[in-house]
């Protein structure tokens, strides 16, 4: 009795935290301080956060909907669902979409982190994602108590216990684009083994040397959405990272279950943001304008880093350059920080990235020009 009574209860909060790795970006803080001490200020290329203005028509839609005293719905307004299905049909080539095939979410990171839990996964289940990948895929598996598994090619995975297969094209961090043949093979393999495919396509509208295709395109999925969900976001295409607006498109049965779960959890996009999302999805001019900005910055940074001795791999899409000088990534981070340039170490995205850095081209034109000057010194 005495031994039992002296033991301390286990805190569920502490045990959940113990499942997770340290937050990787905290390790970058000393290098950020070094870069910030540069006489001309920091050039922060470490995080792909938008810096350009929110499009005027989106801000106007937000303002017009500001008088929204009532609760929004988790599924969103009919106008929002119309906008989501219409955009997915036009941009992704997805066929036969109904409102049941779409679901708005509160930013894509929230979705990635909590999807395994919302799918009911846990001990004994496996969640697979690319060997080089956004770290939140692993975090989501660990939050659910499932086993995270990395892959080089999805069809080489052991399907035993595998419940969720993440695809990511264009890739964060590498910018690699999976072709229709690769996506088709992955979908066929997953369907054969009854594995849900969730394709993170948040950078799909940012192809530079390739034309990314959605997992929901008929050439990939055969016209059926069964077992497939695509994740999309307005953070990058429309500079709406601060609005937390993203959405899912795909299998109505899967999204219907998620809708009911998210209703219980109150996971709803604010009503003014829903209206802003409708406006953003209905306009292509601002998307083209933003692409031109990024293309210009990408070209300037790529040329400067290559001239400084870096090799760029993949990077055919997304908002990043995947670069190496064939040295440990933290050595590269440290040397660039001395020049006032902050980049992300490749090992944030897996051990396979330990000799690479990820360079975002989301800084302003002025800061990009500063980086180019410093790299030439």
C-alpha positions in Angstrom: 0.0 0.0 0.0 2.7 2.4 1.0 4.6 2.0 -2.3 1.5 2.5 -4.3 0.5 5.6 -2.4 3.9 7.2 -2.8 3.8 7.0 -6.6 2.9 10.2 -8.5 0.0 10.1 -11.0 0.9 10.4 -14.6 -0.2 13.7 -16.1 -2.0 13.1 -19.5 -0.8 16.5 -20.6 2.8 15.6 -19.8 2.6 12.2 -21.5 1.2 13.7 -24.6 4.0 16.3 -24.7 6.5 13.5 -24.2 5.4 11.9 -27.5 6.7 14.9 -29.4 10.2 15.9 -30.5 11.5 19.3 -29.5 10.1 22.1 -31.6 12.8 22.4 -34.3 12.6 26.1 -34.9 13.7 26.8 -31.3 17.1 25.6 -32.3 17.4 28.3 -34.9 17.1 31.2 -32.4 20.8 31.7 -31.7 21.5 31.9 -35.5 18.6 34.3 -35.9 20.2 36.6 -33.3 23.5 36.5 -35.1 21.8 37.4 -38.4 19.8 40.2 -36.8 23.0 41.8 -35.6 24.2 42.4 -39.1 24.7 46.2 -39.8 22.1 46.1 -42.6 19.7 43.9 -40.7 18.5 40.3 -41.1 17.4 38.7 -44.4 15.1 36.0 -43.1 14.8 33.3 -45.7 14.1 30.6 -43.1 10.3 30.5 -43.0 8.0 30.6 -46.0 5.7 33.2 -44.6 4.1 35.7 -47.0 5.2 39.3 -46.8 3.3 40.9 -49.6 -0.1 42.6 -49.2 -3.3 40.7 -48.9 -5.2 41.4 -52.2 -7.5 44.4 -52.0 -10.6 42.4 -53.0 -10.0 39.9 -50.3 -9.6 42.6 -47.6 -12.8 44.2 -48.9 -14.7 41.0 -48.6 -13.4 40.5 -45.1 -14.5 44.0 -44.1 -17.9 43.6 -45.7 -18.5 40.5 -43.6 -17.1 42.0 -40.4 -20.6 42.4 -38.9 -20.9 38.6 -38.1 -22.2 38.3 -34.6 -23.4 34.7 -34.9 -21.5 31.4 -34.9 -20.2 30.3 -38.2 -20.7 26.7 -39.3 -18.0 24.1 -39.5 -19.0 23.1 -43.0 -19.0 26.8 -44.1 -21.6 28.7 -46.0 -23.1 27.4 -49.2 -21.3 30.2 -51.0 -18.0 28.9 -49.6 -18.7 25.3 -50.6 -19.7 26.5 -54.1 -16.3 28.3 -54.3 -14.4 25.3 -53.1 -16.0 22.9 -55.5 -15.8 25.3 -58.4 -12.1 26.0 -57.8 -11.3 22.3 -57.5 -13.1 21.5 -60.7 -11.4 24.4 -62.6 -7.9 24.2 -61.1 -7.5 20.5 -60.2 -9.6 19.0 -62.9 -11.6 17.1 -60.3 -14.9 15.8 -61.7 -18.4 15.3 -60.2 -17.8 17.3 -57.1 -20.7 18.0 -54.7 -20.7 19.9 -51.4 -20.0 16.6 -49.6 -16.7 16.5 -51.3 -15.3 19.6 -49.7 -14.5 20.7 -46.1 -13.0 24.0 -44.9 -10.3 23.7 -42.2 -8.5 26.2 -39.9 -5.3 26.3 -41.8 -3.5 23.3 -43.2 -1.1 22.8 -40.3 -3.9 22.2 -37.9 -5.3 19.6 -40.2 -2.0 17.8 -40.7 -1.3 17.8 -36.9 -4.7 16.4 -35.9 -5.9 14.3 -38.8 -4.6 11.0 -37.5 -6.4 11.6 -34.2 -9.6 12.6 -36.0 -9.4 9.5 -38.1 -9.3 7.5 -34.9 -5.8 6.2 -35.4 -3.7 5.0 -32.4 -1.4 2.3 -31.1 -0.8 -0.4 -33.7 -1.6 1.9 -36.6 1.0 3.4 -39.0 1.2 6.8 -40.7 3.6 7.1 -43.6 5.2 10.2 -45.1 8.2 11.1 -47.3 11.7 10.7 -45.9 12.2 14.4 -46.4 9.1 16.1 -45.3 7.3 18.8 -43.3 7.8 17.7 -39.7 4.1 18.0 -38.8 3.4 14.7 -40.5 5.4 13.0 -37.8 3.9 15.1 -35.1 0.4 14.2 -36.2 1.2 10.5 -36.0 2.8 10.9 -32.5 -0.1 13.0 -31.2 -2.4 10.1 -32.1 -0.1 7.5 -30.6 0.4 5.9 -34.0 3.7 4.9 -35.5 5.4 7.3 -37.9 7.0 5.6 -40.9 9.1 7.3 -43.6 9.4 6.1 -47.2 11.4 6.8 -50.4 8.7 5.4 -52.7 5.2 4.7 -51.2 4.7 1.4 -53.1 7.8 0.0 -51.3 6.1 0.3 -47.9 5.0 -2.7 -45.8 1.2 -2.2 -45.9 0.7 -4.1 -42.6 -1.0 -1.7 -40.1 -0.6 1.2 -42.5 -3.8 3.4 -42.3 -2.7 6.8 -43.7 -0.3 7.6 -46.5 0.8 11.2 -46.9 1.8 12.4 -50.3 3.3 15.8 -50.8 3.7 17.3 -54.2 5.1 19.9 -54.7 7.3 18.9 -51.8 8.2 21.0 -48.8 11.2 21.2 -48.4 12.6 20.0 -51.7 10.2 21.4 -54.3 10.1 18.0 -56.0 7.0 17.4 -58.1 5.5 13.9 -58.5 4.4 13.2 -62.1 1.0 11.8 -63.0 2.6 8.3 -63.4 4.0 8.3 -59.9 0.8 9.6 -58.4 -1.2 7.0 -60.3 1.0 4.2 -59.1 0.8 5.4 -55.5 -3.0 5.7 -55.6 -3.3 2.2 -57.2 -1.0 0.7 -54.5 -2.9 2.4 -51.7 -6.3 1.3 -53.0 -5.1 -2.3 -53.3 -4.1 -2.3 -49.7 -7.0 -0.2 -48.4 -4.9 2.7 -47.2 -6.2 6.3 -47.2 -4.2 8.7 -49.3 -4.0 12.3 -48.2 -2.2 14.5 -50.7 -0.7 17.7 -49.4 -0.9 20.0 -52.5 -0.6 23.4 -50.8 2.1 24.5 -53.3 0.3 23.2 -56.4 -0.1 26.7 -57.9 3.6 27.4 -57.6 5.2 25.3 -60.3 8.2 26.8 -62.0 9.9 24.1 -64.0 7.1 21.6 -63.7 3.3 21.7 -63.9 2.1 20.0 -60.7 -1.0 17.7 -61.0 -3.5 16.9 -58.2 -4.2 13.4 -57.0 -7.8 14.2 -57.8 -7.1 14.7 -61.5 -8.9 12.0 -63.6 -5.5 10.9 -65.1 -4.4 10.0 -61.6 -7.5 8.8 -59.8 -9.5 7.4 -62.7 -12.4 9.8 -62.0 -13.1 8.3 -58.6 -12.3 10.1 -55.3 -12.6 6.9 -53.3 -9.8 6.7 -50.7 -8.4 10.1 -51.6 -8.3 13.5 -50.0 -6.4 16.5 -51.2 -5.2 19.3 -48.9 -5.1 22.9 -50.2 -4.4 26.3 -48.6 -4.8 30.0 -49.4 -1.7 30.9 -47.4 0.7 30.8 -50.3 -1.4 31.6 -53.4 -3.2 34.5 -51.9 -1.0 35.8 -49.0 -3.6 34.6 -46.5 -1.4 32.8 -43.9 -2.7 35.2 -41.3 -6.3 34.2 -42.2 -5.9 30.5 -41.5 -7.9 29.4 -44.5 -7.5 25.9 -46.0 -9.7 23.1 -47.2 -10.0 19.5 -48.1 -11.4 18.0 -51.3 -12.1 14.3 -52.0 -13.8 11.2 -50.6 -17.2 12.2 -49.3 -17.3 9.4 -46.8 -14.1 10.4 -45.2 -14.9 14.1 -45.2 -18.4 13.4 -43.8 -16.9 11.7 -40.8 -14.4 14.5 -40.3 -17.2 17.0 -40.5 -19.1 15.4 -37.7 -15.9 15.2 -35.5 -15.0 18.7 -36.2 -18.5 19.9 -35.3 -18.0 18.4 -31.9 -14.7 20.2 -31.6 -16.0 23.5 -32.8 -13.3 23.6 -35.5 -14.8 26.4 -37.6 -13.4 29.1 -39.9 -14.4 32.6 -38.8 -17.3 33.9 -40.9 -15.4 37.0 -42.3 -12.6 34.6 -43.3 -15.1 32.4 -45.1 -16.3 35.4 -47.1 -12.7 36.4 -47.9 -11.9 32.9 -49.0 -14.8 33.0 -51.5 -13.4 36.3 -52.9 -9.8 34.9 -53.1 -10.9 31.7 -54.9 -12.9 33.7 -57.4 -10.0 35.8 -58.6 -7.0 34.7 -60.6 -5.4 38.1 -61.3 -3.9 38.4 -57.8 -2.5 34.8 -58.1 -0.7 35.7 -61.3 0.6 38.9 -59.8 2.0 37.0 -56.8 3.6 34.3 -59.0 5.4 37.0 -60.9 6.9 38.4 -57.6 8.0 35.0 -56.5 9.4 34.1 -59.9 11.5 37.3 -59.8 12.8 36.6 -56.3 13.5 33.0 -57.0 15.6 33.8 -60.1 17.6 36.4 -58.2 18.3 34.1 -55.2 19.0 31.0 -57.2 21.6 32.9 -59.3 23.2 34.4 -56.2 23.4 31.1 -54.3 24.8 29.2 -57.3 27.4 31.9 -57.9 28.4 31.5 -54.2 29.1 27.8 -54.6 25.7 26.2 -53.8 24.1 23.4 -55.8 20.3 23.5 -56.1 18.5 20.2 -56.3 14.9 19.7 -57.3 13.2 23.0 -56.5 11.1 22.8 -59.6 8.1 24.1 -57.6 7.0 25.6 -54.2 8.5 28.6 -52.4 11.9 27.2 -51.6 15.3 26.4 -53.0 16.8 23.1 -51.7 20.5 23.9 -51.6 23.8 22.3 -50.5 27.5 23.1 -50.4 28.1 19.4 -49.5 28.8 20.2 -45.8 26.8 19.8 -42.6 23.7 21.9 -42.8 24.4 23.7 -39.5 27.8 24.8 -40.8 26.0 26.4 -43.7 23.4 28.0 -41.4 26.1 29.4 -39.2 28.2 30.9 -42.1 25.2 32.5 -43.7 24.0 33.9 -40.4 27.3 35.8 -40.1 26.4 37.5 -43.4 23.0 38.3 -41.9 21.1 35.7 -43.9 18.9 33.2 -42.1 18.0 29.9 -43.7 16.5 26.6 -42.5 18.7 23.6 -41.8 17.8 20.6 -43.9 17.7 18.2 -40.9 14.5 19.9 -39.7 12.9 17.8 -42.5 14.6 14.5 -41.7 18.1 13.1 -41.4 18.4 12.8 -45.2 18.5 16.6 -45.3 21.5 17.0 -43.0 23.8 18.4 -45.7 21.1 20.8 -47.2 19.4 24.0 -46.3 16.0 25.3 -47.3 16.0 28.8 -48.7 12.6 30.6 -48.8 12.1 33.3 -51.4 9.2 35.0 -49.6 11.2 38.0 -48.4 10.6 41.4 -49.9 12.3 42.6 -53.0 14.5 44.9 -50.9 15.6 42.0 -48.6 16.2 39.7 -51.5 18.4 42.3 -53.1 20.3 42.6 -49.8 20.9 38.9 -49.8 22.2 38.9 -53.3 24.7 41.7 -52.5 26.0 39.9 -49.4 26.4 36.6 -51.2 28.6 38.4 -53.8 30.9 39.9 -51.2 
